[in-house]
């Protein structure tokens, strides 16, 4: 089932996040999220699930030396990386913490962002209540999340495509449909939701898609879970690696105000 076109070993998490951030798709949606934050000099902004610090520099530039940027992540290794990468930015601090129980007092920040974080956590509803707690009245939260149930991968046998997406939504991503749920969950947490922006991510190159989707690695796991036969998986991957390729998925940017 192995194809020389696709990765067979998962990259380190920091490598993966850096790789994603370097894509045109990520640069475009991150720029839009930054615009929607509406940062001004002197603002305090939270990057919740900041990872290796990919976006902390841009946030620091927007709030200027008069503002403050606080990155929070649950993983100590990524916190260490983010601290190292922002060591020359005096307005940036990075803390280890749980988005369900933030190590911050009430009404700390003017703005907050989460980027592809809520899809992985245990309780998005609880996290949204916690984010509202630490935002000041009139504060703004900008979230970006995919809806994995919208993932389509073209293949002559549409059953393979459905099986692949079903496996991802059932078994791989904890909150696979969070993109469509964000507006409702935010309203239930007490936010108003003035803006929902759907962004369609389109992949035309199989290798570029594989770097984000892990096509072969995911297919191998789907075989073990019974979503594909060995023969079906081989046919699926052979076509993806050799034929014209197209995959797409909807990504949602949601603005919530406290």
KEKE-3310 file (N, C-alpha, C; in steps of 0.2 Angstrom, whole numbers, plus 5000, padded with zeros to 4 digits):
npx = (5004:5011:5015:5027:5025:5020:5021:5026:5029:5024:5027:5036:5027:5030:5037:5027:5017:5024:5026:5013:5010:5017:5011:5002:4988:4987:4994:4985:4972:4976:4980:4968:4961:4969:4966:4952:4953:4956:4966:4974:4986:4992:4983:4979:4982:4977:4984:4978:4982:4995:5005:5021:5023:5020:5012:5014:5023:5017:5006:5012:5018:5006:5000:5010:5024:5017:5007:5002:5006:5000:5004:4997:4999:4996:5006:5023:5034:5032:5029:5041:5048:5041:5044:5058:5058:5053:5061:5067:5056:5049:5036:5030:5024:5024:5015:5012:4997:4980:4967:4954:4954:4961:4976:4974:4968:4951:4944:4956:4960:4959:4958:4957:4963:4960:4967:4964:4963:4952:4946:4953:4952:4945:4933:4925:4914:4915:4928:4925:4917:4927:4936:4928:4927:4940:4941:4939:4924:4916:4926:4935:4934:4943:4941:4947:4943:4943:4930:4929:4920:4917:4926:4932:4938:4943:4940:4938:4930:4918:4914:4926:4931:4921:4922:4935:4934:4924:4931:4940:4932:4925:4935:4948:4949:4945:4934:4927:4918:4918:4919:4907:4899:4904:4898:4886:4890:4897:4887:4880:4888:4888:4892:4891:4889:4895:4900:4903:4914:4916:4929:4936:4947:4958:4966:4977:4988:4994:5005:5007:4995:4996:5005:4998:4987:4991:4989:4993:4997:4985:4976:4981:4979:4965:4962:4966:4956:4945:4938:4943:4947:4963:4965:4956:4962:4974:4971:4965:4975:4985:4978:4977:4990:4994:4985:4976:4973:4962:4957:4947:4941:4930:4934:4931:4931:4927:4920:4918:4910:4912)
npy = (4994:5006:5021:5030:5043:5049:5054:5043:5043:5052:5069:5078:5088:5102:5104:5101:5111:5122:5120:5120:5133:5140:5138:5145:5145:5145:5157:5166:5164:5167:5180:5186:5183:5191:5203:5203:5203:5217:5224:5236:5249:5247:5237:5222:5206:5189:5174:5159:5143:5144:5136:5134:5147:5154:5165:5175:5186:5194:5198:5205:5216:5222:5227:5235:5243:5247:5238:5221:5204:5188:5172:5156:5139:5121:5112:5109:5108:5115:5127:5131:5132:5143:5153:5154:5158:5171:5178:5190:5199:5211:5213:5201:5187:5170:5156:5141:5132:5127:5128:5126:5131:5144:5152:5165:5181:5187:5198:5201:5204:5212:5207:5190:5175:5160:5147:5133:5125:5122:5111:5100:5099:5094:5100:5111:5120:5123:5129:5141:5148:5150:5158:5169:5174:5179:5189:5207:5217:5221:5215:5205:5190:5179:5166:5152:5138:5121:5112:5096:5087:5092:5089:5084:5073:5070:5056:5042:5032:5036:5031:5027:5040:5045:5035:5039:5052:5049:5041:5051:5060:5052:5046:5052:5066:5075:5085:5085:5092:5105:5118:5122:5123:5133:5146:5144:5138:5149:5159:5152:5153:5166:5176:5188:5186:5193:5190:5177:5169:5159:5149:5142:5129:5124:5110:5106:5099:5084:5080:5092:5092:5081:5084:5091:5084:5071:5059:5045:5040:5042:5034:5021:5019:5020:5008:4998:5001:4997:5004:5004:4991:4982:4981:4990:5002:5002:5005:5017:5026:5024:5030:5043:5047:5047:5052:5066:5078:5083:5091:5097:5108:5116:5130:5139:5156:5164:5177:5183:5192:5200)
npz = (5000:5001:4995:4985:4983:4995:5012:5025:5038:5052:5054:5067:5079:5080:5068:5059:5062:5058:5045:5040:5043:5033:5021:5007:5009:5023:5026:5020:5027:5040:5039:5037:5049:5058:5053:5057:5070:5074:5080:5090:5095:5111:5115:5124:5120:5118:5113:5111:5113:5107:5101:5093:5093:5081:5077:5086:5084:5074:5081:5091:5084:5079:5091:5096:5106:5116:5120:5124:5122:5125:5125:5126:5129:5131:5130:5135:5128:5116:5121:5126:5114:5108:5117:5115:5102:5103:5111:5109:5109:5119:5123:5123:5131:5136:5142:5150:5150:5152:5141:5146:5158:5161:5165:5170:5176:5178:5165:5158:5145:5129:5117:5109:5102:5093:5084:5075:5086:5094:5088:5094:5108:5124:5128:5120:5123:5136:5136:5128:5137:5147:5140:5137:5150:5153:5144:5142:5145:5129:5122:5110:5101:5090:5080:5071:5062:5055:5046:5046:5041:5029:5020:5004:4993:4977:4967:4956:4962:4972:4984:4991:4994:5002:5013:5017:5022:5032:5041:5045:5052:5061:5069:5069:5071:5086:5088:5075:5068:5072:5065:5059:5071:5079:5079:5085:5098:5103:5105:5114:5125:5129:5120:5107:5090:5077:5064:5052:5043:5029:5022:5008:5007:4994:4987:4974:4971:4975:4983:4991:4997:5005:5014:5023:5026:5027:5019:5016:5028:5036:5028:5030:5044:5043:5036:5046:5055:5048:5038:5026:5014:5011:4998:4992:4998:4992:4979:4980:4985:4974:4964:4969:4969:4956:4947:4940:4953:4966:4981:4994:5007:5019:5029:5044:5049:5063:5072:5088:5101:5117)
capx = (5000:5015:5017:5033:5023:5017:5024:5024:5031:5022:5032:5036:5022:5032:5038:5020:5014:5028:5025:5006:5010:5021:5007:4998:4982:4987:4995:4979:4967:4979:4980:4961:4960:4972:4962:4946:4954:4955:4971:4976:4992:4990:4979:4982:4979:4979:4985:4977:4985:4999:5010:5028:5024:5020:5008:5015:5027:5013:5002:5016:5019:5000:4999:5016:5027:5012:5003:5005:5004:5001:5003:4996:4998:4996:5012:5029:5039:5030:5030:5049:5050:5038:5048:5064:5057:5050:5065:5068:5050:5048:5029:5027:5025:5021:5013:5009:4991:4974:4962:4948:4956:4966:4980:4973:4962:4945:4944:4963:4962:4955:4957:4959:4962:4962:4968:4964:4964:4946:4945:4957:4951:4940:4926:4925:4909:4919:4934:4922:4915:4933:4939:4924:4929:4946:4940:4935:4918:4917:4932:4933:4938:4942:4943:4948:4943:4940:4925:4932:4915:4916:4932:4931:4944:4941:4942:4933:4925:4916:4914:4932:4931:4916:4925:4941:4931:4920:4936:4943:4927:4924:4941:4955:4948:4940:4928:4928:4913:4918:4919:4900:4897:4907:4893:4881:4893:4899:4881:4878:4893:4886:4895:4887:4893:4893:4903:4905:4917:4918:4935:4937:4954:4958:4972:4977:4994:4994:5010:5006:4989:4998:5009:4993:4982:4994:4985:4994:4996:4978:4973:4984:4975:4958:4962:4966:4949:4940:4935:4945:4951:4969:4965:4953:4967:4979:4968:4964:4982:4988:4975:4978:4997:4996:4980:4974:4972:4959:4954:4944:4937:4928:4937:4927:4933:4921:4921:4913:4911:4909)
capy = (5000:5011:5025:5034:5050:5052:5053:5037:5044:5058:5074:5081:5093:5109:5104:5101:5117:5127:5118:5122:5140:5142:5137:5150:5144:5147:5164:5170:5164:5170:5187:5188:5183:5196:5209:5203:5205:5224:5226:5243:5250:5246:5231:5216:5200:5182:5168:5153:5137:5147:5132:5136:5155:5156:5171:5180:5191:5198:5201:5210:5221:5226:5231:5240:5242:5249:5233:5215:5198:5183:5166:5150:5132:5116:5108:5112:5108:5121:5134:5132:5134:5149:5157:5155:5162:5177:5181:5197:5203:5212:5213:5194:5182:5163:5153:5134:5133:5124:5133:5126:5134:5149:5155:5173:5184:5190:5204:5202:5205:5216:5202:5184:5171:5153:5145:5126:5123:5119:5104:5095:5100:5090:5103:5118:5125:5126:5134:5147:5151:5153:5164:5175:5176:5183:5195:5213:5219:5223:5212:5201:5183:5177:5158:5148:5130:5118:5107:5090:5084:5095:5087:5080:5071:5067:5049:5039:5028:5041:5027:5028:5047:5045:5032:5042:5058:5047:5039:5056:5063:5048:5043:5056:5073:5074:5089:5086:5097:5111:5124:5124:5123:5139:5152:5142:5137:5155:5162:5149:5155:5173:5180:5190:5183:5197:5188:5170:5169:5152:5150:5135:5127:5119:5107:5104:5095:5078:5080:5097:5090:5075:5087:5094:5079:5064:5054:5038:5038:5041:5028:5015:5019:5018:5001:4995:5002:4994:5008:5002:4985:4983:4982:4997:5007:5003:5008:5024:5029:5024:5035:5050:5049:5047:5055:5073:5078:5089:5090:5104:5108:5122:5132:5144:5161:5166:5183:5183:5198:5199)
capz = (5000:5002:4989:4986:4983:5001:5018:5029:5045:5055:5057:5074:5079:5078:5061:5056:5062:5054:5038:5038:5043:5028:5015:5005:5012:5030:5026:5018:5032:5046:5038:5038:5056:5060:5051:5060:5077:5074:5085:5091:5100:5118:5117:5127:5115:5120:5108:5115:5109:5103:5098:5094:5093:5074:5076:5091:5082:5070:5086:5094:5079:5079:5097:5097:5112:5122:5121:5127:5119:5130:5122:5131:5126:5136:5129:5137:5122:5111:5125:5126:5107:5107:5121:5112:5096:5104:5116:5108:5109:5126:5124:5122:5137:5135:5148:5150:5153:5150:5138:5149:5165:5159:5171:5170:5180:5174:5161:5157:5138:5124:5111:5109:5095:5093:5077:5074:5092:5097:5086:5097:5115:5127:5129:5117:5126:5143:5134:5126:5143:5150:5136:5139:5157:5153:5140:5145:5141:5123:5119:5104:5100:5083:5080:5065:5063:5049:5047:5042:5037:5022:5016:4998:4989:4971:4966:4952:4966:4977:4990:4994:4996:5008:5018:5020:5026:5037:5046:5049:5056:5066:5073:5069:5074:5091:5087:5068:5065:5076:5061:5059:5078:5083:5080:5090:5104:5105:5107:5121:5130:5130:5115:5101:5084:5071:5058:5051:5036:5027:5018:5005:5005:4989:4985:4967:4971:4979:4988:4995:5001:5009:5019:5028:5027:5029:5015:5017:5035:5038:5025:5034:5050:5041:5035:5053:5058:5045:5034:5019:5013:5009:4990:4991:5000:4987:4973:4982:4985:4968:4960:4971:4968:4949:4943:4942:4960:4969:4987:4996:5014:5022:5035:5046:5054:5067:5076:5094:5105:5124)
cpx = (5004:5016:5022:5031:5021:5021:5022:5025:5028:5027:5031:5031:5024:5034:5032:5017:5018:5027:5018:5006:5013:5017:5004:4992:4982:4989:4989:4974:4970:4979:4973:4959:4963:4968:4955:4947:4954:4960:4973:4982:4989:4986:4983:4978:4982:4979:4984:4978:4990:5004:5017:5029:5023:5017:5010:5019:5022:5008:5006:5017:5012:4998:5004:5019:5022:5007:5006:5002:5005:4999:5002:4995:4999:5003:5019:5034:5038:5030:5037:5051:5047:5042:5055:5063:5055:5055:5067:5062:5048:5041:5026:5029:5022:5021:5011:5002:4986:4969:4955:4948:4962:4970:4980:4967:4956:4947:4952:4964:4957:4953:4959:4958:4963:4962:4969:4965:4958:4944:4948:4955:4945:4933:4926:4920:4912:4924:4931:4920:4921:4936:4934:4925:4935:4946:4937:4929:4919:4923:4930:4938:4937:4945:4943:4948:4940:4934:4926:4926:4914:4922:4930:4938:4942:4944:4936:4928:4924:4915:4920:4933:4927:4919:4931:4938:4927:4925:4939:4938:4925:4929:4947:4954:4943:4934:4928:4923:4912:4917:4911:4896:4899:4902:4888:4884:4895:4893:4879:4882:4892:4889:4890:4892:4891:4895:4905:4908:4919:4924:4936:4944:4954:4965:4972:4983:4994:4999:5009:5000:4991:5002:5004:4989:4984:4990:4986:4994:4989:4974:4975:4980:4967:4957:4962:4959:4944:4936:4937:4948:4958:4969:4962:4958:4972:4977:4967:4970:4985:4985:4977:4986:4999:4991:4980:4971:4967:4956:4952:4941:4936:4931:4933:4931:4927:4923:4915:4915:4908:4905)
cpy = (5006:5015:5030:5042:5053:5050:5047:5038:5051:5063:5076:5087:5100:5109:5104:5108:5123:5126:5121:5130:5143:5142:5144:5150:5147:5154:5168:5170:5167:5178:5190:5188:5189:5203:5209:5205:5212:5226:5233:5244:5250:5241:5226:5210:5194:5178:5162:5147:5140:5143:5135:5144:5158:5163:5176:5186:5196:5201:5206:5216:5225:5230:5236:5239:5244:5244:5227:5209:5192:5176:5160:5144:5127:5112:5111:5113:5114:5127:5136:5135:5141:5154:5159:5159:5169:5181:5188:5202:5205:5212:5206:5190:5175:5159:5146:5135:5129:5129:5132:5129:5139:5152:5162:5175:5186:5196:5206:5206:5209:5211:5195:5180:5164:5150:5137:5123:5119:5113:5099:5095:5096:5093:5110:5122:5127:5131:5140:5151:5154:5159:5170:5178:5181:5189:5201:5214:5223:5220:5207:5195:5181:5170:5156:5141:5127:5114:5101:5086:5086:5093:5082:5079:5068:5061:5046:5035:5033:5037:5028:5035:5048:5041:5035:5048:5055:5044:5045:5060:5059:5046:5047:5062:5073:5078:5090:5091:5104:5118:5126:5125:5130:5144:5150:5142:5144:5159:5159:5151:5162:5178:5182:5188:5187:5194:5181:5170:5162:5153:5143:5134:5122:5117:5104:5099:5090:5079:5086:5096:5085:5078:5090:5088:5072:5059:5047:5036:5037:5035:5022:5014:5017:5011:4997:4995:5000:4998:5007:4995:4987:4985:4989:5003:5008:5006:5015:5028:5029:5029:5042:5052:5050:5051:5063:5074:5084:5087:5097:5103:5115:5124:5139:5149:5164:5171:5183:5189:5198:5205)
cpz = (5000:4995:4990:4986:4990:5007:5022:5037:5047:5057:5064:5073:5078:5071:5057:5056:5058:5047:5036:5038:5037:5021:5013:5008:5019:5030:5025:5024:5039:5045:5039:5045:5060:5059:5056:5068:5079:5080:5085:5096:5107:5120:5120:5123:5118:5113:5111:5111:5104:5099:5099:5093:5086:5073:5081:5089:5078:5075:5089:5090:5079:5085:5099:5104:5118:5124:5124:5124:5124:5126:5127:5127:5132:5135:5131:5132:5118:5115:5125:5119:5106:5111:5118:5106:5097:5110:5116:5108:5116:5128:5124:5128:5134:5141:5146:5153:5149:5147:5142:5156:5164:5166:5171:5174:5175:5171:5160:5150:5134:5118:5112:5103:5097:5086:5077:5080:5095:5094:5090:5105:5117:5127:5127:5121:5132:5141:5132:5132:5147:5146:5137:5146:5157:5148:5144:5141:5135:5119:5113:5103:5093:5083:5072:5065:5056:5051:5043:5039:5030:5018:5010:4995:4983:4969:4961:4956:4972:4984:4994:4997:5003:5014:5021:5025:5032:5043:5049:5054:5062:5071:5074:5073:5080:5090:5079:5065:5068:5072:5061:5065:5081:5084:5086:5097:5107:5108:5114:5126:5132:5126:5110:5095:5078:5064:5058:5044:5034:5021:5015:5004:5000:4987:4978:4966:4977:4985:4993:5000:5007:5015:5025:5030:5029:5026:5017:5024:5038:5035:5028:5040:5049:5039:5041:5056:5054:5040:5027:5019:5011:5001:4989:4993:4995:4981:4974:4982:4978:4963:4962:4970:4961:4945:4944:4949:4962:4976:4990:5003:5016:5029:5037:5051:5057:5072:5082:5098:5112:5126)
residu = (UNK:UNK:UNK:UNK:UNK:UNK:UNK:UNK:UNK:UNK:UNK:UNK:UNK:UNK:UNK:UNK:UNK:UNK:UNK:UNK:UNK:UNK:UNK:UNK:UNK:UNK:UNK:UNK:UNK:UNK:UNK:UNK:UNK:UNK:UNK:UNK:UNK:UNK:UNK:UNK:UNK:UNK:UNK:UNK:UNK:UNK:UNK:UNK:UNK:UNK:UNK:UNK:UNK:UNK:UNK:UNK:UNK:UNK:UNK:UNK:UNK:UNK:UNK:UNK:UNK:UNK:UNK:UNK:UNK:UNK:UNK:UNK:UNK:UNK:UNK:UNK:UNK:UNK:UNK:UNK:UNK:UNK:UNK:UNK:UNK:UNK:UNK:UNK:UNK:UNK:UNK:UNK:UNK:UNK:UNK:UNK:UNK:UNK:UNK:UNK:UNK:UNK:UNK:UNK:UNK:UNK:UNK:UNK:UNK:UNK:UNK:UNK:UNK:UNK:UNK:UNK:UNK:UNK:UNK:UNK:UNK:UNK:UNK:UNK:UNK:UNK:UNK:UNK:UNK:UNK:UNK:UNK:UNK:UNK:UNK:UNK:UNK:UNK:UNK:UNK:UNK:UNK:UNK:UNK:UNK:UNK:UNK:UNK:UNK:UNK:UNK:UNK:UNK:UNK:UNK:UNK:UNK:UNK:UNK:UNK:UNK:UNK:UNK:UNK:UNK:UNK:UNK:UNK:UNK:UNK:UNK:UNK:UNK:UNK:UNK:UNK:UNK:UNK:UNK:UNK:UNK:UNK:UNK:UNK:UNK:UNK:UNK:UNK:UNK:UNK:UNK:UNK:UNK:UNK:UNK:UNK:UNK:UNK:UNK:UNK:UNK:UNK:UNK:UNK:UNK:UNK:UNK:UNK:UNK:UNK:UNK:UNK:UNK:UNK:UNK:UNK:UNK:UNK:UNK:UNK:UNK:UNK:UNK:UNK:UNK:UNK:UNK:UNK:UNK:UNK:UNK:UNK:UNK:UNK:UNK:UNK:UNK:UNK:UNK:UNK:UNK:UNK:UNK:UNK:UNK:UNK:UNK:UNK:UNK:UNK:UNK:UNK:UNK:UNK:UNK:UNK:UNK:UNK)
# end
